[in-house]
Amino acid sequence: MAARASVTVLRPGMMASVQDLGRHGHRHLGICPGGALDTLALALANRLVGNADGSAGLELTMGACELRFETATRIAIAGDDFDARLDSAPLWPCWSVPVSAGQTLKLGRANRSIAKKGLRTWLAVAGGIDVPLILGSRSTDLKAGFGGHEGRALKAGDHLMLGAPALNAAQLARRPFGLRMPEWSFHPDDHSIVLRVMPGPEFEQFTVASRDLMWREPWRITPQSNRMGSRLEGPELKRKRSADMLSSAVIPGTIQVPPSGQPIILMGDAQTTGGYPRIGVVIRADLWKLAQAPLNGRLRLQQVDAAEALAAWDSQRRYLSQVAQGLVSAGWIAPAQNSAEGASHAD
């Protein structure tokens, strides 16, 4: 019997974990959705290697990672490239490339220049990372210590099994090809990343001056940020009066304001309820930008309404549909192999 396809972790970098599109439908049990912080990137990388959108891949943080492929396969990354090299050949984001047994993928360290966007990248391998399904997902819940590979971040010496690829031998060996990622939006004044935000349930509890500052001033992403939340530094946001709050539901993208007045934008591994006022929520179509935004990078928050948020989400879904249609037209995947609404899961 032939040996199962696998990947060996030679060097995991700052933080590497197995993630899919998330563990949904369990908030009532206090279980966060988790999953890839940029579901758009993971879906795109998966499509480029013939996987279903929700196949498990690797989320790699700040580069400095090295992986060896023990069998011939096909891979794609989406996110920052971190000067990725397959042996000595460059590997560009959103390019699908064949891999021979024994080849090594190396990612350099994160570029410290703020002009060079990117904090994370997502790697898809044909067949997906084959770890057990727990509560309907293969994602790693790093807080609770379950899912993924032994419920933890990857470390040197780990061997990751691969599922059976949907591609045949000829497709696995096909010459490299790629596609274009969605464009980032930058503020014209200081080239900061623009995130579109809807006012939250407690928006009116903040002073008029604080609400104005929220939209007008830039914010810095502090190094204390992680998969639970992006901590911002900027002007102090003040409430009209201090008062305790009952804990309320929160979701990825919720912007909470603790007593310090410095907001936190919740990410995929955040708690399911919180007691801080919710001044806003980053729209779903822009969460991928926050997942990739570099530490110490600058953000601008742009106010939008529900109609604009839905239009942005529809635009992202159309983009994914166009990607699917292009891959079908090229004979890369069957028409029904991927959902045209990849990364559209909700609790």
N, C-alpha and C positions, 0 to 999 in steps of 0.2 A: 504494500500500500504506500502511495506517495505521501511524503511528509506534508503536513498542513502548512499553508503559507503563513509567514509570521514576520514581525518587525522586532528588532532588538534595539532597546534604548541604550545608547552608549553614553550620552550626556543629556540630561533632561532640561537644562537651562533653569531659569528662575522659577517657572511654574508651568508644568505640562500636565494635562489631564485628558481623560477620555470624555467626550461630550457629544450628545446628539441634540435634537431640537427641544429637549426638556421633558420634565416629568409633570404632566399636567393633570388637573382634576383632583388634587389632594390638598388644596389649601385649607379645607375644613379640618384637616388633621395636623395643620401647622407645617406641612412639607412644602418648601418653596419649589418653583418650577425648575430652577437651575438651568442646565443645558448650556449650549454655546452662547456666549454673550452677544455674538454677532451671528444670528441665525441666517441672515442673508448670505454672508460669506460661506458658511458651512454648506448651505443649500447649493450655492454656485459651484463650490469645489466638488461636492458629491456628483452633481450633474456632469461635470467634466470627466469623471472617471466611470460613468455609467451606473452610479448608485442611485437609489431612491433618496429624496431630499433628507429624510430623517435618519439615514445611516450614521452610525457613530464614527467620528473622526477624532483628531487630536487638536486641542486648543493649546497653543504655544505662546508663552508670554515673555517678551523682551529678548527673544532670540537665544543665542548661545546654546543651541541644541544640536545634537548629533544622533542620527538614526541609521541603522543598517537594515536593508531589505534582504531577507534570507531567501526569497524566491522572486521570480520575475512577476512584475505587477505593473500597475499604472497609478500615478499620483497627480495631485493638483493642490496648490495652496491658494488661499484667498485672504487678503489682509496685507500687512507689511511683508516685504520679501526678506528683510534682514540680511541682504546680500546672500540669499540662499544659493547653494551650490550642490548639484548632484554630481558627486566626484568633483571634477573641475569645471563642469559646465554650469552656467547661470540658470536658475529656475525662476521665471517671472511669475508674479501673481496672476491667477486665472488662466494659466496655461496647463494643459493636460499633456503629460510626458510619459513615455514608457520607461520602465526601470528593469534592469537586469539583476539577477541574483548576485548578492554581494556588494551592490552599489551602496554608497553612503550619502545621505542628505545632511548637509551641514548648514546651520543658520548662524550668522554672525551676531554680535551683540547689538542691542538697540542703539540707533543713532541718537545722540544726545541733542542734536540740533532740533529746535522746536519747529523749524520750517519743514523738517522731514517728518511727516505725519506717520503715526503708527505705533501701537503698543503690543498688539497681538496679531497672530496669524492662525489660520485654521487649515489643517492638513487632512485631505481625504485620500483614502487608498481604495483601489478597486475591491469590492466585496465588503468594505467597512471593517471597523475594529470589532472583533467578535468577543464581547464580554457578556455576562448574563444579563437578561432583562430583569429589572426590579421595578415593580409598580409601573410597568409599561415603558420603561426607559433604560438606556445603557449609560446615561450620564452619571458623572461622579458628583455626589453630594459631599463636598469637602468638610462641611460643618458637622454633619451627622455621621460621616465615615462609612457610607455605603454606596453601592453602584460603581460603575466604571471598573478600573483595575484595582481590586482589593480595597475599594472605598477611599483611595488616597491619591495624592499627586504622584506622578511617575518618578522613578529613580533609576540610576544607572544599573544595568543588568536585567531590567524587566523585559520579558518576552510577551509580545502582544499577538494573539492569533487573529487571522483575517478570515472573513466569511467568503463564501463562494462568489466570485465576480459574475455579474450579468453579461460581461463582455466575453466574446470568444477569443481564441488565441490571436487571430489576425487583428482584432480591434485593440487588444492589449498592446500589441506591438506597433500600432499605427503611429505614423510620424507625429511630432508635437503640433498642437494647435491651441488657440486661446480665444478669449473674448474680453470685452471691456467692462470694467467695474463701473457702477454708478458714480457720478461726480460728487465731490465734496462741495459744500457751500462755505465760502469764506466772507468775513465782514470786510468791506472795502477800506476801513480806517486802519486796522491793525492786523489783518489777515488771520484773525481768530476764527475758530470753527463755529458755525452758526447752528444752534439747536432750536427747533421750533417747539414751543411750549404752550399748553393750554392752562389757564388759571385753575388752581385747585380748589377743593372745598372750603379751605380756610383762607383763601386769598384776601377776602375783605377784612379779615382780622388784623392785617398788617397796615401800618401807617401809609398814607398816600405817598410820602417821601420814599419809604422803603419799596413800595410797588414801582415807583418810577426808577429807582436805582437798579432794581432787578433787571429791567429791560435795557437800561441805558449804559450801565457800566460793564466792563469785561470781568470775567472770573478766571481764576487759575485753578487747575486740577492739582491738588496736593499729592505728595508721595504717600500719604496715608490712605489712599484709595486702593480698593481691591475688588474682588468679584461680588462683594456684598453691596458696595456703594462707592460712588465717586465723591470725595469730599472737596468742596470748593472753598476758595479764599477770595474775598472781595469786600465790598461795603457791608456793614452790619445791617441785617434786616430785622426791624423791630415791630413787635405787635403793639396794637393800640393799648392793650392792657394785658398783664400777665394773668394767666388762669390755667389751672390743670385741665387736661383733656382726657376723656376716655379713649382707650386704644381703639383704633379704627383700621379698616382694611387698607393695605398698601400693595402696590404692584410695581414691577420694574418700570422705571421712569418717573415714579413719584418723587417729588422734591420736598423733603422734610426740612424744617428749620429748627434745630435744637436751641437751647437758651443762649448759646454763643452768638446766634445770629448768622452763622456761617452755614449755608445750605449743604445738604447731602442728597445726591441723586441716586436713588436705589437701583441696584443692578440685579441680575438673575438669581444670586444666592442670598438676597435680602430676606428678612423676616416677612411673615405674611400679615402681621398687624404691627401698628406702631402708635406711640402716644404723642409724637411731635406734630405740630400743625403742618398741613400739606398746602404749601403755597402754589404749587403747580405740578404739572406732569409733562415730561418730554413725550412728544407724540411717537407712536410706535414706528413710524417710517424713519425716524431719526435715531433710534436706539443703537443701530449699527455704528454710527459715527462716534457715539460716546464710548462704545466698546473698544474702538481702535484709537481714540484720542490719546496722545502721549501724556505722561506725567509731567507736570509743570506747564503743560500746554494751556492755551487761553481759549475760553469759550465766550460766546455771546448768546443770550437767550432772547428769542424773538417770539412775541405773542401772536398766537393764531387762535381761530375759533374751531368749532367742531367740523364745520363744512370744509375748512382748509385742511384739517387733519385727515378727514376721510378722503379728500382729493389726493393728498400725498400718499396715503396707503394704496389707493387705486393705481396711482402712477407706478408704485413699486411692484404691484402685482402684474401690471401690464409689462413691465420690464422682464419679470420672471417668465411671463408667457412668451415673450419674444425670444428669450433665451431657449426655452423649451422647443418652440417652433423651429428655430434655427438648427438645433441639434437633431430634431426629427428630420428636417429637410436634408441634412448632411448624412442621414442614415446612421447617426451615432446611437440613438435610442429609439425604442418603439413608441408610438404615439401615446400609449397609456402608461408608460413606465414611470413618469414623474407627474406629480400634481403641479398644475400651472400656478398654484397658490402656495408654493413652498414657503416654509417659515411663517405660515399664517395661523399657527396654533393659538388657542386661547383657553383659559380655564373656564 
